[in-house]
Amino acid sequence: MKTTKYTFWQDGEFFIGFLNDYPDYETQGYSKDEPFENLKSLLADIESKEIPFI
């Protein structure tokens, strides 16, 4: 099982987060779960090479 660390915080009504290995790629949502799900999707795209030049 692979472990990936992430950081997230609340800014007003939004929750914002990023993968610690890829801090340039932030995501946001209205609940704590939204950025987490977006980060999982982002990590899958990065690992599958869907996002070039990383």
LONU-678816 format. One line per 8 residues: for each residue x, y, z of N, C-alpha, C. Coordinates in Angstrom, 1 decimal, always signed. Each point is the difference from the previous one (the first is absolute). Last residue first. Layout:
N
X Y Z X Y Z X Y Z; ...
//
This chain:
54
+5.7 +16.5 -15.6 +0.1 +0.0 +1.5 +1.2 -0.8 +0.3; -2.1 +0.8 -4.5 +1.1 +0.9 +0.5 +0.0 +0.1 +1.5; -4.7 -1.6 -2.1 +1.3 -0.1 -0.5 +1.0 +1.0 +0.7; -4.6 -2.9 +1.2 +0.5 +1.4 +0.1 +1.4 +0.0 -0.4; -2.0 -4.1 -0.1 -1.0 +0.8 -0.6 +0.3 +1.5 +0.0; +2.3 -4.1 +1.9 +0.6 +0.9 -1.0 -1.0 +0.8 -0.8; -0.6 -3.1 +3.9 -0.3 -0.6 -1.3 +0.6 +0.9 -1.1; +0.4 +1.4 +4.5 +0.6 -1.3 -0.1 -0.2 -0.7 -1.3
-2.1 +4.2 +0.9 +1.4 +0.2 +0.0 +0.7 -1.4 -0.2; -4.6 +0.0 +0.5 +0.3 +0.6 -1.3 +1.5 +0.2 -0.1; -1.7 -1.5 +4.1 -0.2 -1.1 -1.0 +0.4 +0.6 -1.4; +0.0 +3.0 +3.6 +1.1 -0.9 +0.1 -0.1 -1.2 -1.0; -3.6 +3.1 +0.2 +1.2 +0.7 -0.5 +1.2 -1.0 +0.1; -4.0 -1.4 +1.9 -0.1 +0.0 -1.4 +1.2 +0.6 -0.7; -0.2 +0.2 +4.7 +0.1 -1.4 -0.4 -0.1 -0.1 -1.6; -0.8 +4.2 +1.9 +1.4 -0.4 +0.1 +0.3 -1.4 -0.4
-4.5 +1.5 +0.3 +0.7 +0.7 -1.2 +1.5 -0.4 +0.0; -2.6 -1.4 +3.7 -0.3 -0.7 -1.2 +0.6 +0.5 -1.2; +0.7 +2.4 +3.9 +0.6 -1.3 +0.2 -0.3 -0.8 -1.2; -2.1 +4.2 +0.4 +1.4 +0.1 -0.4 +0.7 -1.4 +0.0; -4.6 +0.0 +1.4 +0.2 +0.4 -1.4 +1.5 +0.2 -0.4; -1.6 -0.9 +4.6 +0.1 -1.2 -0.9 +0.3 +0.4 -1.4; -0.9 +3.2 +3.5 +1.3 -0.6 +0.2 +0.3 -1.1 -1.0; -3.4 +3.8 -1.6 +0.1 -0.9 +1.1 +1.4 -0.6 +0.2
-1.1 +3.0 -3.6 -0.8 +0.6 +1.1 +0.0 -0.9 +1.3; +4.2 +0.4 -3.7 -1.3 -0.5 +0.1 -0.8 +0.7 +1.2; +5.1 -0.4 -3.3 -0.8 +0.6 +1.0 -1.4 -0.6 -0.1; +5.7 -0.5 -1.6 -1.4 -0.2 -0.3 -0.8 +0.5 +1.2; +5.4 +0.4 -2.4 -0.9 +0.1 +1.1 -1.4 -0.4 -0.5; +5.3 -0.4 -1.5 -1.3 -0.4 -0.5 -1.0 +0.0 +1.2; +4.7 +1.0 +0.4 -0.5 +0.9 -1.0 -1.4 -0.3 -0.4; +2.7 -2.8 +3.1 -0.7 +1.2 +0.6 -0.5 +1.0 -1.0
+1.6 -5.1 +0.3 -0.3 +0.8 -1.1 -0.8 +1.3 +0.5; +1.6 -3.4 +3.0 +1.0 -0.2 -1.0 -0.3 +0.9 -1.2; -3.0 +0.0 +3.6 +1.2 +0.6 +0.5 +1.1 -0.2 -1.1; -5.2 +0.6 -1.1 +0.9 -1.1 +0.3 +1.4 +0.6 +0.3; -4.5 +2.9 +0.9 +0.9 -0.4 -1.1 +0.8 -1.2 +0.5; -4.8 +3.5 +1.1 +1.0 -1.0 +0.3 +1.0 -0.2 -1.2; -4.6 +2.9 +2.5 +1.0 +0.0 -1.0 +1.1 -1.0 +0.4; -5.4 +1.7 +1.1 +1.1 -0.8 +0.5 +1.0 -0.1 -1.2
-4.0 +4.0 +1.1 +0.7 -1.0 -0.8 +1.0 -0.8 +0.8; -2.6 +3.9 +1.5 -0.9 -1.1 -0.2 +0.6 -1.2 -0.8; +3.4 +3.2 +2.3 -1.4 +0.4 -0.2 -0.9 -1.2 -0.1; +4.1 -1.8 -0.2 +0.2 +1.4 -0.3 -1.4 +0.5 -0.2; +2.7 -4.6 +2.1 -1.3 +0.6 -0.3 +0.3 +1.5 -0.2; +3.3 -4.5 -0.9 -0.4 +1.0 +0.9 -1.3 +0.7 -0.4; +4.1 -4.4 -1.0 -1.2 +0.8 -0.3 -0.4 +0.9 +1.1; +4.0 -3.8 -2.3 -0.3 +1.1 +1.0 -1.3 +0.7 -0.5
+2.7 -5.2 -0.5 -0.7 +1.2 -0.6 -0.2 +1.0 +1.1; +2.8 -5.1 -1.4 -0.4 +1.1 +1.0 -0.6 +1.1 -0.8; +0.3 -5.5 -0.9 +0.3 +1.3 -0.6 -0.5 +1.1 +1.0; +1.1 -5.8 -0.5 -0.4 +1.2 +0.8 +0.4 +1.3 -0.6; -1.0 -5.5 -1.6 +0.8 +1.2 -0.1 -0.6 +1.1 +0.8; +0.0 -5.7 +0.2 -0.8 +1.2 +0.0 +0.9 +1.2 +0.0
//
